[in-house]
Amino acid sequence: MRVTVTFQGVPITVVGLDDLIRNTRAIGRPQDKRDVRALERTRAASAEAPQDHPAKAGAARAARSTRRS
């Protein structure tokens, strides 16, 4: 899924985290396997962060400025 976020007033379209993990896993190179582990840790940490945590605040801002395509 593509996600559009606004960064410094400029809309930017990026791949969603789940799709990025799936695509990176499919490539299967050793570096990609390390990247998948790091991305999964990032996803888990973001899910576990308290609501007032900066990561959640950033995610909330991104969600407000996000338009799914």
N, C-alpha and C positions, 0 to 999 in steps of 0.2 A: 504494500500500500504506500502510495506517495503521501507525504505530509508536507504542507506548506507552513512555514514559520516565518515570523518577521524578526530580522536581526538588524538592529540599528536603522529601523525604518524601511528596510529592503526585504521584500518577500523572497524567500528561498525555498525551493522544493527539494526535499530529501527523502530517502527511503526510510520507512519505519523501522524501529529497532528489531521487531520480530522478523521482518523480511531480510534485514541486513544479516542477522544471525543465520537464518535459513540459507541465504545465498552464499555466505562465507563458509558455512559448513559443507555445502555442496561442492565447493572447489576442492577442499580436502588436502591442500598442501600443509606441511608442518607449521608454517607461520599462521596459516588460516585457522588451524586447530587451536593454536595459542590465542589468537584473536577472539575466537568463539568463546573460549573460557573467560577471557577478560570481559567480553560483552555480556555474558551471562551473569558475571559477578556484578557488573554495573546495573543490570536490570534488577537483580535481587536486592542490591543495596538501595536502589531507588524505591522499590516496593516496600522496604522495611523502614525507610526514613520517616521520622515523625512529621506530622503535618506542618509544623513550624520550622522544619529543617530547610536550609537553603536549597537543597536539591528539590524538595517538594515545591518550594516557592517558585523556583525556576520552571518546574514542570507545569505548575498552575498558570504561570504567565504564558508559557508556550501553548498550553491548551486554549487559552483565551484568544491567542492570535493565530491559532491553527485552523486551516481549512483543509479537509481531507478531499483528495481528488480521486 
